Amino acid sequence: MTDVVIIGAGVTGCAVARELSRYDLEVVVLEKECDVCEGTSKANSGIVHSGYDAKPGTLKARFNVEGNKLIHGLSEELDFPFKENGSLVLALEEEGRKGLEELLERGNKNGVPGLRIVEKEELRQMEPGVSEDAVCALYAPTGGIVCPFNMTIAFAENAADNGAVFRFGTAVLGISRQEDENGECFYRIDTGTDIVEARCVVNAAGVYADAMHNMVCEKKINITPVKGQYCLLDKTAGGKAVHTLFQLPTKAGKGVLVTPTVHGNLMYGPTADEADDKADTSTTAAGLNTVLSKASLTLKDVPRMTITSFAGLRAHEDGGDFIIGEAPDAPGFFDAAGIESPGLTAAPAIGAYLAKLIAEKLGASGKKDFMASRKGIPSMALASDEERARLIVEDPLYAKVICRCELVTEGEIRNAITRTLGATTVDGVKRRTRAGMGRCQAGFCLARTIPILAELLGKSEEEIEKSGHGSYYLDGEIKHTL
């Protein structure tokens, strides 16, 4: 029997795993997909919210503010990209000033530092490209942007290096509560291929967290997936916004955000439409047109250099707040359910909170040899000339460019595959190195990435998948010609 099973390897599950790996506990993470960060955590805004939006007294407010304070230090400790660029909530009409004042008051109650309202002249100094209709804005200096892939992967790698076991391609089909000979509660988890027994369970299953919870708890919960569609623009548009720009909702509806990314792109989105299918991440022409149209309310000159679009699903629970903690009628079953925005920001704080509760419940002591730091994959695109020269001396494959758009080398790709919890798919390589994320969207590098994956994984090129579940690129015999 293991001590703790975590269901789901998104950002919340991986944050819990990383914090639990501080203790002398056996921790197993079950993930139905073939990699970490395959659900909501890979398809979101990448925003580190400051915490003015959530209603005071809610779990969203608490963990948002706490998580915001943790991310800066974690980005240095675990080596993932983060930038505190600040955010602005725009009032596009004078009537919106009252709404900004309400957000300011709410943020002050939540303990968000540095909030203030900036007027039109200062706003245009801060953001020269902002719409002429913007009359004032709420400025939150602690708002930021982060790479959601790398943050999740960093948590997971560090957890694994500290002993947590990740089992991919392992769905949870059933959970039952049991009692041992001493009357102590434990859980039996059916994966379809085996039974895993655990003293504690952490339910971090995203849009499926209601199904996990409802298997063992009398008080049922219900999660509705809310689809958000995004447009990602070329890096040549990245300088059009410095801060993350939100629109204060008006009579015409809720706006979309315009934000730079930590990698230098510009992004618009999301929409917010309830979905019937918890696996439907398709985009629509109507949804993307809505994104572009609403973005034009934020910027006076809206670039339309979209290089890709995508959609993610948020896990909205009927109660409207996070559900975090031990279920009242299921001892040892800990929920991290209904984790929608600002879930990415809140994840580090949720992880620390749940890990502390579980360690206390199980009487676990801290590890003396816990490794708090982790180094990411060296990036030739971000390295100085001196760093590039050193990397090439250490490994000449860092001089062989595979992805020209993002300047990703073979050395980086091999590192991504062979490191802790290494990539096993093309998308796994992409999220770890950015190979395929540039303007040509893998038109150049795909044919070079597949052979590297095949070699290092000991597979044929026909067996290499885009993202698991039979998503093969190639069919039939491959002819190699000179």
C-alpha positions as CSV (number, residue, x, y, z in Angstrom):
1,M,0.0,0.0,0.0
2,T,1.3,3.4,-0.9
3,D,0.9,6.5,1.3
4,V,-0.6,9.0,-1.2
5,V,-2.1,8.7,-4.7
6,I,-2.6,11.9,-6.6
7,I,-5.1,11.7,-9.5
8,G,-4.1,14.1,-12.3
9,A,-0.7,15.5,-13.4
10,G,-1.8,19.0,-14.2
11,V,-0.3,22.0,-12.5
12,T,-2.2,21.4,-9.3
13,G,-1.5,17.7,-9.0
14,C,2.2,18.3,-9.8
15,A,2.4,21.1,-7.2
16,V,0.9,18.8,-4.6
17,A,3.4,16.0,-5.6
18,R,6.3,18.4,-5.4
19,E,5.3,19.6,-1.9
20,L,4.6,16.0,-0.7
21,S,8.0,14.9,-1.9
22,R,9.5,17.0,0.9
23,Y,8.2,14.3,3.3
24,D,9.1,10.7,3.9
25,L,6.1,9.4,2.1
26,E,5.5,7.1,-0.9
27,V,3.7,9.3,-3.5
28,V,2.3,8.0,-6.7
29,V,0.7,10.2,-9.4
30,L,-1.8,8.6,-11.8
31,E,-2.3,10.4,-15.1
32,K,-4.5,9.0,-17.9
33,E,-2.6,10.9,-20.6
34,C,1.0,10.2,-21.7
35,D,2.6,13.2,-20.1
36,V,2.2,15.9,-17.5
37,C,0.4,19.1,-18.5
38,E,-2.0,17.5,-21.0
39,G,-5.3,19.1,-19.9
40,T,-6.3,22.6,-18.7
41,S,-2.7,23.3,-17.6
42,K,-1.4,23.3,-21.2
43,A,-4.2,25.5,-22.6
44,N,-4.7,28.7,-20.6
45,S,-3.6,32.3,-20.5
46,G,-0.4,31.8,-18.6
47,I,-1.4,34.6,-16.3
48,V,-0.2,35.1,-12.8
49,H,-3.2,37.0,-11.3
50,S,-2.6,39.5,-8.5
51,G,-5.8,38.6,-6.7
52,Y,-8.2,41.6,-6.9
53,D,-10.9,39.7,-8.8
54,A,-12.0,37.0,-6.4
55,K,-14.6,37.7,-3.8
56,P,-13.0,38.3,-0.4
57,G,-13.3,35.3,2.0
58,T,-13.3,32.7,-0.8
59,L,-10.7,30.0,-1.3
60,K,-10.0,31.6,-4.7
61,A,-9.0,34.8,-3.1
62,R,-6.9,33.2,-0.4
63,F,-5.0,30.8,-2.6
64,N,-4.6,33.4,-5.5
65,V,-2.8,35.9,-3.3
66,E,-0.7,33.2,-1.5
67,G,0.2,31.6,-4.8
68,N,1.2,34.9,-6.4
69,K,3.7,35.5,-3.6
70,L,5.2,32.1,-4.1
71,I,5.7,32.0,-7.8
72,H,8.6,34.5,-8.1
73,G,10.8,32.4,-5.7
74,L,9.7,29.2,-7.3
75,S,10.6,30.3,-10.8
76,E,14.2,30.9,-9.6
77,E,14.3,27.7,-7.5
78,L,12.9,25.5,-10.2
79,D,14.2,27.4,-13.2
80,F,11.0,28.2,-15.2
81,P,10.2,31.4,-17.1
82,F,8.2,34.1,-15.2
83,K,7.9,37.8,-15.5
84,E,6.2,40.3,-13.2
85,N,4.9,42.6,-16.0
86,G,1.9,43.9,-14.1
87,S,-1.7,44.0,-15.3
88,L,-4.2,46.7,-16.2
89,V,-8.0,46.5,-16.1
90,L,-9.3,49.0,-18.7
91,A,-12.5,51.0,-18.3
92,L,-13.6,51.7,-21.9
93,E,-16.2,54.1,-20.8
94,E,-16.5,56.6,-17.9
95,E,-19.3,54.5,-16.4
96,G,-16.7,51.8,-15.8
97,R,-14.8,53.8,-13.2
98,K,-17.2,52.6,-10.5
99,G,-16.4,49.0,-11.5
100,L,-12.7,49.7,-11.1
101,E,-13.2,51.2,-7.7
102,E,-15.1,48.1,-6.7
103,L,-12.2,45.9,-7.9
104,L,-9.7,48.1,-6.0
105,E,-11.7,47.8,-2.8
106,R,-12.0,44.0,-3.3
107,G,-8.3,43.7,-4.0
108,N,-7.4,45.7,-0.9
109,K,-9.6,43.4,1.2
110,N,-7.8,40.4,-0.3
111,G,-4.4,41.9,0.6
112,V,-3.1,42.6,-2.9
113,P,-0.3,45.1,-2.7
114,G,0.2,48.2,-4.8
115,L,-3.2,48.5,-6.4
116,R,-4.2,51.9,-7.8
117,I,-6.3,53.5,-10.5
118,V,-4.3,55.3,-13.3
119,E,-5.8,58.0,-15.4
120,K,-5.8,58.4,-19.2
121,E,-2.5,60.3,-19.5
122,E,-0.5,57.9,-17.3
123,L,-2.2,54.9,-18.9
124,R,-1.0,56.0,-22.4
125,Q,2.5,56.4,-21.0
126,M,2.4,52.9,-19.7
127,E,0.7,51.4,-22.8
128,P,1.0,53.6,-25.9
129,G,-0.9,51.2,-28.0
130,V,-4.0,51.1,-25.8
131,S,-7.4,52.0,-27.3
132,E,-8.4,55.7,-27.4
133,D,-11.6,54.7,-25.7
134,A,-9.8,53.7,-22.5
135,V,-10.5,56.4,-19.9
136,C,-8.7,54.9,-16.9
137,A,-7.5,51.5,-15.6
138,L,-6.8,49.6,-12.4
139,Y,-3.1,48.9,-12.2
140,A,-1.9,45.7,-10.4
141,P,2.0,45.7,-10.3
142,T,2.1,42.1,-8.9
143,G,0.4,40.7,-11.9
144,G,2.6,38.5,-14.1
145,I,3.0,36.0,-16.9
146,V,4.5,32.5,-16.7
147,C,5.1,29.6,-19.0
148,P,2.4,27.1,-17.8
149,F,4.1,24.1,-19.5
150,N,7.4,24.7,-17.9
151,M,6.0,25.5,-14.5
152,T,4.0,22.2,-14.4
153,I,7.0,20.2,-15.8
154,A,9.3,21.8,-13.3
155,F,7.1,20.8,-10.4
156,A,6.8,17.3,-11.8
157,E,10.5,16.8,-12.5
158,N,11.5,18.0,-9.0
159,A,8.8,15.8,-7.4
160,A,10.2,12.8,-9.4
161,D,13.8,13.6,-8.5
162,N,12.7,13.5,-4.9
163,G,11.0,10.1,-5.2
164,A,7.5,10.6,-6.4
165,V,6.4,8.0,-9.0
166,F,4.5,9.1,-12.1
167,R,2.4,6.5,-13.9
168,F,1.2,7.8,-17.3
169,G,-1.4,6.2,-19.5
170,T,-3.2,5.2,-16.3
171,A,-6.8,6.2,-16.0
172,V,-8.8,5.9,-12.7
173,L,-11.9,3.8,-13.4
174,G,-13.1,3.4,-9.9
175,I,-12.4,4.4,-6.3
176,S,-13.8,2.6,-3.2
177,R,-13.3,3.3,0.5
178,Q,-12.1,0.4,2.6
179,E,-11.1,-0.3,6.2
180,D,-8.2,-2.3,7.4
181,E,-8.2,-4.7,10.4
182,N,-7.6,-1.8,12.7
183,G,-10.5,0.2,11.4
184,E,-8.3,2.6,9.5
185,C,-9.7,4.0,6.3
186,F,-7.8,3.5,3.0
187,Y,-8.7,3.6,-0.7
188,R,-8.7,1.0,-3.4
189,I,-8.2,2.5,-6.9
190,D,-9.1,0.6,-10.0
191,T,-7.0,1.6,-13.1
192,G,-8.3,-1.2,-15.3
193,T,-5.0,-3.0,-15.3
194,D,-4.3,-3.2,-11.6
195,I,-5.5,-2.1,-8.2
196,V,-3.6,0.6,-6.3
197,E,-4.2,1.0,-2.6
198,A,-3.5,4.2,-0.7
199,R,-3.9,5.7,2.7
200,C,-4.7,9.1,1.2
201,V,-5.9,10.3,-2.2
202,V,-5.6,13.7,-3.7
203,N,-8.3,14.4,-6.3
204,A,-6.7,16.8,-8.8
205,A,-8.5,15.5,-11.9
206,G,-9.5,18.8,-13.4
207,V,-12.8,18.7,-15.3
208,Y,-13.2,15.1,-14.1
209,A,-12.7,15.9,-10.4
210,D,-16.5,15.7,-9.8
211,A,-16.5,12.1,-11.0
212,M,-13.6,11.1,-8.7
213,H,-15.2,12.9,-5.7
214,N,-18.7,11.5,-6.3
215,M,-17.3,7.9,-6.2
216,V,-16.6,8.2,-2.4
217,C,-18.5,11.2,-1.1
218,E,-22.2,11.4,-0.2
219,K,-22.3,15.2,-0.9
220,K,-22.0,15.3,-4.7
221,I,-20.4,18.1,-6.7
222,N,-20.8,19.0,-10.4
223,I,-18.3,20.4,-12.7
224,T,-19.2,22.1,-16.0
225,P,-16.4,22.5,-18.5
226,V,-16.1,26.1,-19.9
227,K,-14.3,26.4,-23.2
228,G,-11.9,29.2,-23.8
229,Q,-10.6,29.9,-27.3
230,Y,-7.3,31.8,-27.9
231,C,-5.3,33.3,-30.7
232,L,-1.5,33.2,-30.4
233,L,0.3,35.8,-32.6
234,D,3.8,35.9,-34.1
235,K,6.6,37.4,-32.1
236,T,6.7,40.4,-34.3
237,A,3.5,41.4,-32.6
238,G,4.8,40.8,-29.1
239,G,5.8,44.4,-28.4
240,K,2.2,45.7,-28.9
241,A,1.5,45.3,-25.2
242,V,3.8,45.5,-22.1
243,H,1.3,44.7,-19.4
244,T,-1.5,42.1,-19.3
245,L,-4.5,44.0,-20.5
246,F,-8.0,43.1,-19.2
247,Q,-11.3,44.7,-20.1
248,L,-13.8,45.6,-17.4
249,P,-17.0,43.9,-18.4
250,T,-19.6,46.3,-20.0
251,K,-23.2,46.0,-21.1
252,A,-21.9,44.5,-24.3
253,G,-20.4,41.6,-22.4
254,K,-17.2,40.3,-20.8
255,G,-14.1,41.2,-22.7
256,V,-11.0,39.2,-23.6
257,L,-7.4,39.8,-22.4
258,V,-4.5,40.9,-24.5
259,T,-1.1,39.9,-23.1
260,P,2.5,39.3,-24.0
261,T,3.8,35.9,-23.3
262,V,7.1,35.1,-21.5
263,H,8.5,33.9,-24.8
264,G,7.7,37.2,-26.7
265,N,4.5,36.4,-28.5
266,L,1.2,38.2,-28.1
267,M,-2.0,36.4,-27.1
268,Y,-5.7,37.2,-27.2
269,G,-8.5,35.4,-25.4
270,P,-10.3,33.6,-24.1
271,T,-14.0,33.1,-24.9
272,A,-16.1,31.5,-22.1
273,D,-18.7,29.0,-23.4
274,E,-20.2,26.1,-21.5
275,A,-19.3,22.8,-23.1
276,D,-21.1,19.5,-23.1
277,D,-18.0,17.4,-23.8
278,K,-15.2,17.3,-21.3
279,A,-12.8,16.3,-24.0
280,D,-13.8,18.9,-26.6
281,T,-10.9,21.3,-27.2
282,S,-11.8,22.2,-30.7
283,T,-11.8,25.8,-31.9
284,T,-14.5,27.4,-34.1
285,A,-14.4,30.2,-36.6
286,A,-17.1,32.1,-34.7
287,G,-15.2,31.8,-31.4
288,L,-11.9,33.0,-32.9
289,N,-13.6,35.9,-34.7
290,T,-15.1,36.9,-31.3
291,V,-11.6,36.9,-29.8
292,L,-10.2,39.1,-32.5
293,S,-13.2,41.4,-32.5
294,K,-13.0,41.9,-28.7
295,A,-9.2,42.4,-28.7
296,S,-9.8,45.3,-31.0
297,L,-11.5,47.1,-28.1
298,T,-8.3,47.0,-26.1
299,L,-5.7,48.0,-28.7
300,K,-6.1,50.8,-31.3
301,D,-4.0,48.9,-33.8
302,V,-4.8,45.2,-33.5
303,P,-2.2,42.9,-35.1
304,R,-3.8,39.8,-36.8
305,M,-0.6,37.8,-37.3
306,T,-2.1,34.6,-35.8
307,I,0.3,31.7,-36.0
308,T,-2.0,29.2,-34.1
309,S,-5.2,29.0,-32.2
310,F,-6.2,26.7,-29.4
311,A,-8.9,26.0,-26.8
312,G,-8.8,24.9,-23.2
313,L,-11.5,23.8,-20.7
314,R,-11.9,25.3,-17.3
315,A,-13.4,23.2,-14.5
316,H,-16.3,25.3,-13.1
317,E,-18.0,23.8,-10.1
318,D,-21.6,24.8,-9.4
319,G,-20.7,26.5,-6.1
320,G,-18.4,28.9,-7.9
321,D,-15.4,28.4,-5.6
322,F,-12.5,26.0,-5.3
323,I,-13.1,22.9,-3.3
324,I,-9.9,22.2,-1.3
325,G,-9.3,19.9,1.6
326,E,-10.3,16.7,3.2
327,A,-13.8,15.5,2.4
328,P,-16.0,15.6,5.6
329,D,-17.4,12.1,5.0
330,A,-14.3,10.5,3.4
331,P,-11.3,10.5,5.7
332,G,-8.0,10.7,3.8
333,F,-9.7,11.8,0.5
334,F,-8.5,15.3,-0.3
335,D,-10.1,17.4,-3.0
336,A,-8.5,20.0,-5.3
337,A,-11.6,20.4,-7.4
338,G,-13.2,23.2,-9.3
339,I,-9.8,24.6,-10.0
340,E,-10.5,27.2,-12.6
341,S,-9.0,30.7,-13.0
342,P,-7.0,31.8,-11.0
343,G,-6.0,28.1,-10.6
344,L,-2.6,28.4,-12.3
345,T,-1.6,31.2,-9.9
346,A,-3.1,29.4,-6.9
347,A,-1.5,26.0,-7.6
348,P,1.8,26.4,-5.6
349,A,-0.2,27.5,-2.5
350,I,-2.8,24.7,-2.9
351,G,0.1,22.3,-3.2
352,A,1.8,23.5,0.0
353,Y,-1.6,23.6,1.9
354,L,-2.7,20.0,1.0
355,A,0.8,18.6,1.5
356,K,0.9,20.0,5.0
357,L,-2.6,18.6,5.9
358,I,-1.6,15.1,4.5
359,A,1.8,15.0,6.2
360,E,0.1,15.9,9.5
361,K,-2.6,13.3,9.0
362,L,0.0,10.6,8.3
363,G,2.5,11.7,10.8
364,A,5.2,12.1,8.2
365,S,8.5,13.8,8.9
366,G,10.5,15.9,6.5
367,K,13.2,14.5,4.3
368,K,16.7,15.5,5.3
369,D,17.9,15.0,1.7
370,F,15.1,16.9,-0.1
371,M,16.4,18.6,-3.2
372,A,14.6,22.0,-3.5
373,S,16.1,23.1,-6.8
374,R,15.9,21.9,-10.4
375,K,17.6,23.1,-13.6
376,G,15.7,23.4,-16.8
377,I,16.9,22.7,-20.3
378,P,19.5,25.3,-21.4
379,S,18.0,27.5,-24.1
380,M,20.3,28.6,-27.0
381,A,17.6,31.2,-27.9
382,L,18.0,32.9,-24.5
383,A,21.7,32.2,-23.8
384,S,24.4,34.9,-24.1
385,D,27.2,34.4,-26.6
386,E,29.5,33.2,-23.8
387,E,26.9,30.7,-22.6
388,R,26.3,29.4,-26.2
389,A,30.0,28.8,-26.6
390,R,30.2,26.9,-23.4
391,L,27.2,24.7,-24.2
392,I,28.6,23.9,-27.6
393,V,32.0,22.9,-26.1
394,E,30.1,20.7,-23.6
395,D,27.9,19.2,-26.3
396,P,28.5,19.9,-30.0
397,L,24.8,19.1,-30.7
398,Y,23.9,22.4,-29.2
399,A,25.3,23.9,-32.4
400,K,22.9,21.9,-34.6
401,V,19.7,23.9,-35.1
402,I,16.6,21.8,-35.5
403,C,13.9,24.5,-35.1
404,R,14.8,27.6,-36.9
405,C,11.8,29.7,-35.8
406,E,12.6,29.3,-32.1
407,L,16.3,28.5,-32.4
408,V,16.1,25.1,-30.7
409,T,19.0,22.7,-31.2
410,E,19.4,19.0,-31.2
411,G,21.2,19.1,-27.9
412,E,18.1,20.7,-26.3
413,I,15.7,18.1,-27.9
414,R,17.9,15.2,-26.7
415,N,18.0,16.7,-23.2
416,A,14.1,17.0,-23.2
417,I,13.8,13.3,-24.1
418,T,16.5,11.8,-21.8
419,R,15.9,13.9,-18.6
420,T,13.7,13.0,-15.7
421,L,10.1,12.4,-16.9
422,G,11.4,13.0,-20.4
423,A,9.3,13.6,-23.5
424,T,7.9,10.6,-25.4
425,T,5.9,12.5,-28.0
426,V,6.4,15.4,-30.4
427,D,4.1,17.6,-28.3
428,G,6.2,16.6,-25.2
429,V,9.3,17.9,-27.0
430,K,7.5,21.0,-28.1
431,R,6.3,21.9,-24.6
432,R,9.8,21.4,-23.1
433,T,11.9,23.1,-25.8
434,R,9.4,25.2,-28.0
435,A,10.5,23.2,-31.1
436,G,7.4,23.6,-33.3
437,M,5.9,26.6,-31.5
438,G,7.2,29.2,-33.9
439,R,5.9,30.9,-37.1
440,C,6.0,27.8,-39.3
441,Q,4.3,25.6,-36.6
442,A,6.7,22.7,-37.0
443,G,6.8,22.8,-40.8
444,F,10.6,22.7,-40.7
445,C,11.5,20.8,-37.5
446,L,8.9,18.0,-37.3
447,A,10.8,15.8,-39.8
448,R,13.9,16.3,-37.8
449,T,12.4,15.8,-34.3
450,I,10.7,12.4,-35.2
451,P,14.0,10.6,-35.9
452,I,15.5,11.8,-32.7
453,L,12.5,10.6,-30.7
454,A,12.6,7.2,-32.5
455,E,16.3,6.8,-31.8
456,L,16.3,7.7,-28.1
457,L,13.0,5.8,-27.3
458,G,14.1,2.7,-29.3
459,K,11.1,2.9,-31.6
460,S,10.5,3.1,-35.3
461,E,9.6,6.4,-36.8
462,E,6.1,5.1,-37.6
463,E,5.5,4.6,-33.8
464,I,6.2,8.2,-32.9
465,E,3.0,10.0,-31.8
466,K,2.0,13.7,-31.7
467,S,0.3,13.4,-28.3
468,G,-0.5,9.8,-27.5
469,H,-3.6,7.8,-28.1
470,G,-2.6,6.6,-31.6
471,S,-1.9,10.1,-33.0
472,Y,0.7,8.8,-35.5
473,Y,2.2,11.0,-38.2
474,L,3.3,8.2,-40.4
475,D,1.7,5.1,-42.0
476,G,3.4,2.4,-43.9
477,E,7.0,1.9,-44.9
478,I,9.3,4.9,-44.9
479,K,11.9,5.3,-47.7
480,H,15.0,7.2,-46.8
481,T,16.7,8.8,-49.8
482,L,19.8,10.8,-50.2
